[in-house]
Amino acid sequence: MLDASLRVTVGDGVSFALTVENAGNEPVEVTFRDAAKVDFVVYEDDREVWRWSEGKAFAQVLQPARFEPGEEAVFEESWPTPQPGDYTAEATMRVMEADVSARTPFSV
């Protein structure tokens, strides 16, 4: 079982950190769909206003990964040019086996 949490830091731009942890007692094996591994999306109300992967190309290669019990991984990206407002950030680990994502509100 993988647990996900999302931290948002507002400063010079907006920084996102998705932490994924194996909270179970058994190893968890996943397969990343492509080289992106994660994606970060920002919504204003229910309208998407920014997506980290937009306009980028990623190697289409399946990448296996194994999370041992208690092991965590942190994935970070940033939104360099936000406009003032109230938003919701969503981060998703792009794996085939499960929906591993987290959301949090923030303001700029």
matplotlib code that plots the C-alpha trace (Angstrom):
import matplotlib.pyplot as plt

x = [0.0, 1.5, 0.5, 1.0, 1.2, 1.7, 3.6, 3.2, 5.7, 4.9, 7.9, 9.7, 7.2, 5.4, 7.3, 5.6, 6.9, 5.0, 6.1, 5.2, 5.7, 5.1, 3.1, 2.5, 4.5, 5.2, 7.3, 5.2, 6.2, 5.0, 5.7, 6.1, 4.2, 7.0, 10.0, 7.9, 7.2, 4.9, 2.7, 1.7, -1.6, -3.0, -6.7, -8.5, -12.0, -12.4, -10.5, -7.0, -4.6, -1.2, 0.2, 3.9, 4.0, 2.2, 4.2, 6.9, 7.9, 8.9, 10.6, 7.9, 9.7, 8.2, 10.3, 9.8, 10.3, 10.1, 9.2, 10.3, 8.2, 8.8, 10.6, 9.7, 10.4, 10.1, 9.3, 9.7, 8.8, 7.9, 5.5, 7.6, 5.0, 1.8, -0.8, -2.3, -5.3, -6.6, -5.7, -5.7, -2.6, -2.8, 0.2, -0.1, 2.6, 2.2, 2.2, 0.1, -0.9, -2.8, -4.0, -1.3, -2.1, -2.6, -4.3, -4.0, -5.3, -3.0, -2.9, -0.5]
y = [0.0, 3.3, 6.5, 9.9, 13.4, 16.7, 19.7, 23.1, 25.9, 29.4, 31.7, 32.6, 30.5, 27.5, 24.3, 20.9, 17.9, 14.6, 12.1, 8.4, 5.9, 2.2, 2.2, -1.6, -4.5, -6.0, -4.7, -3.0, -3.3, -0.8, 0.0, 3.6, 4.2, 6.4, 8.4, 11.2, 9.1, 11.8, 14.7, 17.9, 19.8, 23.0, 23.8, 27.1, 26.0, 22.9, 24.4, 23.2, 26.2, 24.5, 21.0, 20.2, 17.7, 19.9, 20.3, 17.9, 14.6, 11.6, 8.3, 5.7, 3.0, 1.0, 1.3, -1.1, 0.1, -1.6, 0.1, -1.8, -1.4, 2.1, 3.3, 6.6, 8.6, 12.3, 13.8, 17.6, 20.1, 23.8, 26.2, 29.3, 31.8, 31.6, 34.4, 35.4, 33.3, 30.3, 27.0, 23.2, 21.2, 17.5, 15.2, 11.8, 9.0, 7.6, 3.9, 1.1, -0.8, 1.8, 5.4, 7.1, 10.7, 13.6, 17.0, 20.1, 23.7, 26.7, 30.4, 32.6]
z = [0.0, -1.1, 0.7, -1.0, 0.4, -1.4, 0.0, -1.7, -1.1, -2.4, -2.8, -6.0, -8.0, -6.5, -5.6, -5.3, -3.5, -3.8, -1.1, -1.7, 1.1, 1.4, 4.6, 4.6, 5.8, 2.4, -0.5, -3.2, -6.9, -9.5, -13.1, -14.3, -17.6, -19.0, -18.0, -16.4, -13.3, -11.8, -13.0, -11.2, -12.1, -10.8, -10.8, -10.2, -9.2, -11.4, -14.4, -15.1, -15.3, -15.4, -16.0, -15.5, -18.4, -20.9, -24.1, -22.9, -24.5, -22.4, -23.3, -23.6, -21.6, -18.8, -15.6, -12.7, -9.1, -5.8, -2.5, 0.6, 3.8, 5.2, 2.1, 0.6, -2.6, -3.1, -6.5, -7.0, -9.6, -9.8, -11.4, -12.2, -13.2, -11.1, -11.1, -7.7, -6.7, -4.9, -6.4, -5.8, -6.7, -7.6, -8.0, -9.5, -9.6, -13.1, -12.4, -14.0, -10.9, -8.8, -8.4, -6.3, -5.9, -3.5, -3.6, -1.5, -1.7, -1.8, -2.5, -4.3]

ax = plt.figure().add_subplot(projection="3d")
ax.plot(x, y, z, "-o")
ax.set_aspect("equal")
plt.show()
